[in-house]
Amino acid sequence: MPGFYRKKRRKVGPSKNEEKVRRGQAADAQATTAGSLSSRFPSVRGVRVRITIASLQGVTLDETETLIGPNDPFIIEADCPGRCGSGSYDFAPQISEALSRLEEEGAAEASCLEPHYGGGNEACGCVARCSFAAEISPS
């Protein structure tokens, strides 16, 4: 005698593919709203950005170096590789402020304040350090 099987219920909400497409569209929209380097800072020809993320113990978790050209979108972000699982750093405001003053070099620092992934009320505490060197055309 066959067993009783309940009909599988369809999940309510968007599918995984729809969510993936939506994330891609959001990233494209962010890139267009950020503007290119040359549109925001006409006298800047390029920016070399180095981001280093360290844990509370001082261990380097991630280190990246990128070169932003004149036609590239002005987005300077990094995800936190620490225990929070969802933290992010955005250095675009600090660097844009320095570039508006036509500074050729600068640095910024930020701490991740997201709570731990497993719960609890402690913050992640990873520290991201960003340094940049800009190539500014002579006026």
C-alpha beads as a LAMMPS data file, in Angstrom:
LAMMPS data file: protein, C-alpha beads

139 atoms
138 bonds

1 atom types
1 bond types

-500.0 500.0 xlo xhi
-500.0 500.0 ylo yhi
-500.0 500.0 zlo zhi

Masses

1 110.0

Atoms # bond

1 1 1 0.000 0.000 0.000
2 1 1 1.513 3.368 -1.003
3 1 1 2.324 5.870 1.683
4 1 1 0.682 9.230 1.982
5 1 1 2.744 12.028 0.475
6 1 1 1.812 15.630 0.858
7 1 1 2.020 17.837 -2.194
8 1 1 5.128 20.030 -2.176
9 1 1 4.311 23.687 -1.550
10 1 1 5.882 26.265 -3.794
11 1 1 7.977 28.872 -1.988
12 1 1 6.413 32.295 -1.901
13 1 1 8.666 35.111 -3.084
14 1 1 11.318 35.676 -5.701
15 1 1 13.436 32.818 -6.991
16 1 1 17.199 32.651 -6.520
17 1 1 17.740 33.766 -10.100
18 1 1 15.461 36.794 -9.668
19 1 1 17.373 37.787 -6.528
20 1 1 20.682 37.403 -8.385
21 1 1 19.442 39.583 -11.250
22 1 1 18.185 42.185 -8.777
23 1 1 21.585 42.312 -7.023
24 1 1 23.304 42.764 -10.383
25 1 1 20.939 45.585 -11.309
26 1 1 21.566 47.256 -7.949
27 1 1 25.338 47.059 -8.500
28 1 1 24.967 48.559 -11.991
29 1 1 22.771 51.345 -10.632
30 1 1 25.327 52.092 -7.920
31 1 1 28.121 52.289 -10.499
32 1 1 26.176 54.752 -12.644
33 1 1 25.154 56.957 -9.719
34 1 1 28.722 57.013 -8.366
35 1 1 29.938 58.641 -11.573
36 1 1 33.326 58.215 -13.168
37 1 1 36.525 59.598 -11.699
38 1 1 36.903 62.160 -14.502
39 1 1 33.312 63.402 -14.143
40 1 1 33.674 63.976 -10.403
41 1 1 37.286 65.202 -10.364
42 1 1 38.361 66.532 -13.788
43 1 1 41.939 67.308 -12.735
44 1 1 42.607 63.784 -11.374
45 1 1 44.012 61.333 -13.931
46 1 1 44.062 58.236 -11.717
47 1 1 43.996 56.966 -8.145
48 1 1 45.822 53.954 -6.701
49 1 1 43.955 52.640 -3.648
50 1 1 45.316 50.122 -1.137
51 1 1 42.968 48.611 1.465
52 1 1 44.270 46.430 4.303
53 1 1 41.885 44.738 6.739
54 1 1 43.221 43.403 10.040
55 1 1 41.592 41.497 12.891
56 1 1 41.568 42.629 16.520
57 1 1 44.717 40.561 17.091
58 1 1 46.531 42.406 14.293
59 1 1 46.472 39.564 11.763
60 1 1 46.062 40.773 8.175
61 1 1 42.869 39.222 6.822
62 1 1 42.710 40.890 3.411
63 1 1 44.852 43.222 1.367
64 1 1 43.863 44.682 -2.009
65 1 1 45.317 47.274 -4.314
66 1 1 43.295 48.759 -7.176
67 1 1 43.898 51.408 -9.774
68 1 1 40.955 53.654 -10.659
69 1 1 41.276 55.173 -14.099
70 1 1 39.526 58.302 -15.392
71 1 1 36.623 56.340 -16.927
72 1 1 36.169 53.872 -14.056
73 1 1 33.312 54.291 -11.559
74 1 1 34.363 56.002 -8.327
75 1 1 33.474 53.176 -5.938
76 1 1 35.903 52.371 -3.126
77 1 1 34.399 49.629 -0.973
78 1 1 35.502 46.443 0.760
79 1 1 33.624 43.627 2.480
80 1 1 34.648 42.637 5.992
81 1 1 36.211 39.145 6.064
82 1 1 35.854 38.979 9.851
83 1 1 33.511 37.095 12.152
84 1 1 30.482 39.275 11.407
85 1 1 29.836 37.867 7.937
86 1 1 28.054 40.987 6.681
87 1 1 30.187 44.049 7.403
88 1 1 31.429 46.440 4.753
89 1 1 33.625 49.504 4.497
90 1 1 33.043 52.507 2.208
91 1 1 36.003 54.842 1.782
92 1 1 34.602 56.882 -1.129
93 1 1 33.446 59.849 1.040
94 1 1 36.838 60.262 2.753
95 1 1 38.814 59.958 -0.475
96 1 1 36.473 62.245 -2.414
97 1 1 36.865 64.883 0.292
98 1 1 40.659 64.655 0.006
99 1 1 40.564 64.717 -3.803
100 1 1 38.338 67.798 -3.789
101 1 1 41.174 69.531 -1.874
102 1 1 43.575 68.185 -4.571
103 1 1 45.614 66.137 -2.094
104 1 1 47.924 63.683 -3.844
105 1 1 48.156 61.226 -0.936
106 1 1 46.032 60.363 2.043
107 1 1 44.791 57.667 4.382
108 1 1 41.618 56.682 6.206
109 1 1 40.684 54.093 8.810
110 1 1 37.387 52.464 9.782
111 1 1 36.265 49.768 12.217
112 1 1 33.568 47.168 11.591
113 1 1 30.715 47.658 14.032
114 1 1 28.550 44.736 12.884
115 1 1 27.702 42.143 15.567
116 1 1 29.286 38.681 15.451
117 1 1 27.770 36.143 13.075
118 1 1 26.856 33.698 15.840
119 1 1 25.000 36.293 17.864
120 1 1 25.994 38.162 20.937
121 1 1 26.387 41.857 21.536
122 1 1 30.113 42.220 20.758
123 1 1 31.107 44.088 17.621
124 1 1 33.314 42.453 14.989
125 1 1 36.077 45.016 15.521
126 1 1 38.106 44.401 12.349
127 1 1 40.008 47.499 11.273
128 1 1 40.325 48.569 7.640
129 1 1 43.048 50.984 6.608
130 1 1 42.864 52.684 3.240
131 1 1 45.676 54.655 1.658
132 1 1 45.601 56.318 -1.731
133 1 1 47.918 58.057 -4.139
134 1 1 46.369 60.292 -6.785
135 1 1 47.854 61.426 -10.061
136 1 1 46.744 65.022 -10.517
137 1 1 47.274 66.831 -13.799
138 1 1 49.029 70.201 -13.508
139 1 1 46.732 73.192 -13.807

Bonds

1 1 1 2
2 1 2 3
3 1 3 4
4 1 4 5
5 1 5 6
6 1 6 7
7 1 7 8
8 1 8 9
9 1 9 10
10 1 10 11
11 1 11 12
12 1 12 13
13 1 13 14
14 1 14 15
15 1 15 16
16 1 16 17
17 1 17 18
18 1 18 19
19 1 19 20
20 1 20 21
21 1 21 22
22 1 22 23
23 1 23 24
24 1 24 25
25 1 25 26
26 1 26 27
27 1 27 28
28 1 28 29
29 1 29 30
30 1 30 31
31 1 31 32
32 1 32 33
33 1 33 34
34 1 34 35
35 1 35 36
36 1 36 37
37 1 37 38
38 1 38 39
39 1 39 40
40 1 40 41
41 1 41 42
42 1 42 43
43 1 43 44
44 1 44 45
45 1 45 46
46 1 46 47
47 1 47 48
48 1 48 49
49 1 49 50
50 1 50 51
51 1 51 52
52 1 52 53
53 1 53 54
54 1 54 55
55 1 55 56
56 1 56 57
57 1 57 58
58 1 58 59
59 1 59 60
60 1 60 61
61 1 61 62
62 1 62 63
63 1 63 64
64 1 64 65
65 1 65 66
66 1 66 67
67 1 67 68
68 1 68 69
69 1 69 70
70 1 70 71
71 1 71 72
72 1 72 73
73 1 73 74
74 1 74 75
75 1 75 76
76 1 76 77
77 1 77 78
78 1 78 79
79 1 79 80
80 1 80 81
81 1 81 82
82 1 82 83
83 1 83 84
84 1 84 85
85 1 85 86
86 1 86 87
87 1 87 88
88 1 88 89
89 1 89 90
90 1 90 91
91 1 91 92
92 1 92 93
93 1 93 94
94 1 94 95
95 1 95 96
96 1 96 97
97 1 97 98
98 1 98 99
99 1 99 100
100 1 100 101
101 1 101 102
102 1 102 103
103 1 103 104
104 1 104 105
105 1 105 106
106 1 106 107
107 1 107 108
108 1 108 109
109 1 109 110
110 1 110 111
111 1 111 112
112 1 112 113
113 1 113 114
114 1 114 115
115 1 115 116
116 1 116 117
117 1 117 118
118 1 118 119
119 1 119 120
120 1 120 121
121 1 121 122
122 1 122 123
123 1 123 124
124 1 124 125
125 1 125 126
126 1 126 127
127 1 127 128
128 1 128 129
129 1 129 130
130 1 130 131
131 1 131 132
132 1 132 133
133 1 133 134
134 1 134 135
135 1 135 136
136 1 136 137
137 1 137 138
138 1 138 139
